[in-house]
């Protein structure tokens, strides 16, 4: 008699959770025929039918529903066994990571390097999107971990606070706006480059300018913050963006901070995951993200003060 393998149990759990052989194959970084082979072999070894397959749908049989929590318990025990050894290099798999663009342009690189150092056998599959689009992928299990900004319409069992990232008004030096307090009338003389429609910063900015109907403030939203930043550098408008994205440009004198008293609320970020279903390395990756975010959150002068 053959032996039941961890790969067979992983395939069983993933097909059950995702109701799809194709999606299970994507999650386990293999092919659909491999998943079908693993399920067939497991059913043969058990002498039980775990799934009903018809018209492209996959449903657990009553026996499959009984066996699923037991299979999940075996995988959880294996995960706990590896975690207890304290040898992070033993973890294998794919981490499907979703992040917003602000993180890409601030501390994603240091986080990925730290993640690779700690979990060398974990491959990262990266998705960059608006926070509003990351959440549905997280709940449909298309993503394992998201680093995203709130507010969140739906809560999830696993989460770590990544801090609040303040925003700042900036412009190219050539616009001549630095060194003096600005009014909204001054702001209205230039296009305002900002976050995408539907995001909290855009909505707050829209409401702020709407409270001054006598002024025609031209808001230019963008789903691509890199393009927004480049347009600001090119002097095509002024911008209100997260300070952490702008530090290098301000330090180099390519952008100057502006003295306008109102700013949107800081962006509050969380690392989010399903604590009940995710492997333990996902939770540890979230904690690592917290460490990296905190290290990059303070302005450079604050870091120098603490280290001196």
N, C-alpha and C positions, 0 to 999 in steps of 0.2 A: 504494500500500500504506500502511495506517495505521501508526502508531507505538505500540510497547509503552510503557505508562505505569507510573509508580511505583505508582499506585493499583491497577493490575491485579496487579502483583507482590505488593503488600501483601495483597490479597485472596487470592491463590494461597497465600501462606505461612500466613496466618491460618486459612484453611479446612483446609489440610493439618495444621497444628498442633492445631487444635481439633476436627477431624473433624465440623464443623457449619457450615452456611451461616448459621444464625441466630446462633450464638455469635460467628462472625467479624464479622457485622454489628454486634453489640453492642460488640465490642472496637474496631472501626473507627468507631464512632459514626455508623453509617449504617443503611440498611434492607436486609433480606434480598434484595429484588429488585435493588437496586444491586449487591450482591455477586454475584448470579447473572449479571447483565449483564457485570460486569467479567471474570468467569471465562470466560463464553462468548466474549467479545471476544478474550481472550488466547488461548484455544484456537483460535479462527478465524484469528488472525494467525499463530500458530505452525503451524497445520495439524496439530495434535496433540491427542489427548485426554488431559487431565491427571487427571481424576477419573472413577470409576465411581459412578453414583448409582442406587441401587435400594432400595426398601422403607424409605425414610427414612434410609438410611445413606450415608455419603460415604467413599470409599476412593481413595487414590492409585492410578493405573495404574502399571505398570512404568516407562513414560515419565515420569509425574509424579514418581516417586521419584528418577529420574535428574536431572530438572530442578530439584527443590526446593533442593538445596544451592547451585545456581547462582543461583537467584532470591534466596536468603537472602544470598549473597555480594554481590549488587548492592545490596540494601537496607543491608547493613552498610557497604559502601563509601560509599553516599550519606550515611549517618549519620556516618561518619568525616569525610567532606568538610565537612559542616556544622559538626561539632565542631572541626575544624582551623581554621575561619574565626574561631573565638572569639566568634561572635555568637549568644548564646543565644536571642535573640528569633526566630531563624530556625527553631527547633524547633517543630513543630506536632504535635498529637495529644492523647490523653487518658491521664492517669496514674490508674490504678485503685489507690487508696491504702487500705490497711487499717490501722487503729490500735486500740489498746485504750483503754478509757475513761479510764484514768489520764492518758494523753497529752492527751485532750480537755480535761481539767480542769487542765492545767498549761501545756504549751508548744505545743499544736497551732496556736493562733492565730498566734503569731510565726512558726512554721515555714511556714504557708500564705502568710503575707504575704511572707516571704523568697523562697518558691518562685515566687510570682507576679511579684515584682520581677525575678527572674533569668530565668524562662521565661514571659513574658507570653502566649504563644500556646499554652501547655499548659493544658488544662482538667483539673481534679481531680475524680474521682468517688470520694467518700468512703464507706468502710464502717467502722462502729464495732462491735466484737464482742470476745468473749473471745479470748485468744491461742490457745487450743486450737481455736477455730473458724476463725481466720484462716489457720492453716497449711494445711489442706486446700484452701482457696480459692487460696492462693499456688501450690500444686503442680498444681492443675487449671487454672491460668492465668486464673482469674477475677480475680486481683489481680496487679498488677505489682510492688508494693512494700508491705511490711508493716513497721510499727514495733511490735514486740511483745516480750513478756517470755518468758524461758526457764523451765525447760529445754526443749530442742527434741528431739523423738524422731527427727526426720529432718533431715539437713543439706542445704543448698542452696549453689550455687556462689558466689553473691554475698552479701556481708554486711559490715556496719560496726558496730562496738561503739558503743552509745549511752550506756553507763555504768550504774552501780548506783545505785538510788534507795532509800535507807533508809526504814524504816517507823517510826512513832511512835504511842504510845498517847495518846489525847486524850479529853476529856470537856467538857461544858458546865460553866461555872463554878458553876452552881447545884447541881451534885451534890456540891460540897465535897470533892473528892478531891485538889486541888492542894496542893503545898507539903510533902508528906510521902512517905516511901517506902511503897509499897503491897505487900501480899502477894497471893498468888492468892486467898486467902480474901476480901480486900477487893474484888478484881476480880469474884469470883463473886456478890457482892451485886447486881450489875447485869447486864442483858443485854449481851453482847459483839457489837457490830455489825462485820461483817467481809466479806471477799471471798467470791465464789461458791464453792460446792462444786466440787471437782475442780481448783481452782487451788492452786499451791504454798503461798501464805500460809495458805489455809484448812486444808490438810492439816497444815502444821506447827503451826498453832494447835490443831487438833483433837488431834494427838499430844501436844502440851504439856499440855493440860488432862487428857488421858486418863492421864497419868503421876501424877495426883493423884486417884485414884478416890474418895477420901473427900469430895471437893468436887463439887457439882453446878453446873458452869459452863454457862450457857445461851448457846450460840453462835447467832447470827442471821445466816446468810450471805445475800448479796444479789448478783444479777447486775448491779445498777445502783448504782454507787458514788455517784452523785449523790444517790440516795434514802438510801443509807447515811449519807452526810455530813449530809443534812438531818435525819435522825432523831437523829443525834448532837447537832446544834445545838439540836434541840428537847428535849434532855435525856432521850431515850427509852432511852439506854444509853451505854456508852463504846465506843470504837472503836480499832482498830489499822489505820492506813491510811498510804499513802506520804506522807512529810513534805512533798513538793513540792506536793501537793494542798491542804495545810492551812495554808500560810504566811500567806495573807491573813486567814484566820479567826483564827489565833493572834495575829497582829500587831494585829488589831482587838479582841482580848479576847473574841471570841465562843466560842473554844475555848481550853482550857489543856492543855499537855503534862503527862502523868502520869509519875511516877517509879516505874515497874515495870521491873525489870532485864531481863526476858526479852522479846525481840521476834523476830518471824520474820526470816528472811534478807532482805537488800535485794533488790528486784526488779531483775534484770539484763535490760536491753533491748538489742535489736539491730534494725538496719534490714536487711531480708532481701529478696533478689531473685534472679532467674535471670540470672547474668552471661553465659551463652551465648546467650540469646534476647532479653534486654531491650535497648531502645535505650540509647544512652550517657547520655541525660538522666536515666534511672532511677538509674544509678550516681551521677550528680552530685547528684540529689535526696537519695540516701542520705547522701552526704557533707555536704550542707547540713543534713540532720536531725541529724547528729553535732555540727555547729557550734552549732546552736540548743540541743540538749540539754545540751551542756557549759556553755553560757552560763547556763542555768537550773538546773543541777544544784547549784551551790554555794549555801549559804544566803545571804540578803541581807547579813549582817554580813561574810561572807568577801569578797563583791564590793566592799564599801566599803573594806575593808582593802587589797585589791589595787589599787584605783583611787586611793588616797590617797598 
